[in-house]
């Protein structure tokens, strides 16, 4: 398996991206193509990978900055993220990873790879820590203004990802709303609720914001605006809790003694809230796999993003979504002909 990694995207590129991609290659036994300025990449490539066939370099002379408009993917043909997407399109890589400009990564992945027939808009599926282990939320920012059809497609894709990658049998699907009752929510949510009930999914009804972490649902469907707000709120809250804890502990000298005994527990607790543990989020609905990571990603997060790409490819997520929609379209056509 070959994963193309945009080595020039992100706040800590290329050093942390190169280091993390190399680690991901070794840990998860995949080949990695580092895409970007060859000279800069080689300057940060660990010596053990300098002559390794598992980590190679594809030179790309240009970069799309974190603050540039997504339209740059049309003019910067030799930008690292554009070349990475082209490698997947050409079959030279099985998936791509980028922790750079999110809008640019979404745009070029959509343009180069194309949408699966039956998918109107791709969605970012974020894995959130929950009481049951993990909950998938989509969309996390790709589609701000959703239609009912978008939400139904998100439910199908989220269910498939939960089954194929997280090994959850018959995933429970929840629709994010302001109350559990089907009468709650906007007109969009109420209509979506009615139509999701009729679909061959394990739809459990509306869920609320607190259920992002309660484990009440395996997949939570929402529009990209609410999803992104929920995601950023969760990240901010986790960081705030960590700061408060540190402030309290270090302000009391006597607390340092029992703290030493709690360190293993605290380390595990932090890892469950750390976005770097999950690496990145798949952009579902395309004819190829694209993993989008946090702009602040360092080596550990990048290595885990490589793992996420491998798991999605191994799970046959793209093919499963395509097959599911083909079957659904065939059923709808047959029903219409009767």
Secondary structure by P-SEA (a helix, b strand, c coil): cbbbbcccccccccaaaaaaaaaaaaaabbbbbbbccaaaaaacccccccccccbbbbbbcccccccccccccccccccaaaaaaaaaaaccccbbbbcccaaaaaaaaaaaccccccccbbbbbbbbbccccbbbbccccccccccaaaaaaaaaaaaaaaaaccccccbbbbbbccccccccccaaaaaaaaaaaaccccccccccccccccccccbbbbcaaaaaaaaaaaaaaaaaaaaaaaaaaaaccccccccccaaaaaaaaaaaaccccccccccccccbbbbbbbccccaaaaaaaaaaaaaaaaaaaaaaaaaaaaaaaaaaaaaaac
